[in-house]
Every structure is written in C-alpha cells, then in structure tokens.
Amino acid sequence: MISEISGALIDIGYTIPGQSWTYWHLGPGPGPDYMDSEQGREWSHKTARAMASNLYAVAQALAATPVPPPPS
C-alpha cells in the first residue's frame, strides 16, 4: 500500500526520501499486537529514527535549493 501512495505522490511532483515510512516488521496475521509485546520495538524505533533523519536531510536540501517548477 505504501508503495502505491509513494508512487502516486512522486508522479505528481512530490519528493519522497528513502525509508520515509516505518512499520512493525512482524507483519500482518496472527501474533502479538505491537502494544502487547516488546518484540520488534527496537527495530521499529531504529527504523523511525532513520526515517526522521532522511526526511529532515531532504527538507534541508530542498530548502537550500528548491526544485524549480516544470517548464511551461
């Protein structure tokens, strides 16, 4: 699902940095809920820190050098 949303945003001109989302790596299906288990939390938190760092770096780069609008 996230790949479809990211692809659609890229198609209309948004910049989507790498790893700009996070999720619980144990996936859907039977198993403990994220809130009921410590399993996978450190991985999710580490991924979230990488996501935040990537988003911030791209925002700084775009603020310093904005992408011009497409030619008419």
Secondary structure, DSSP 8 states (H G I E B T S, - for coil): -HHHHHHHHHHTT----TT-----TT-SSSS--GGG--TTHHHHHHHHHHHHHHHHHHHHHHHHS-------
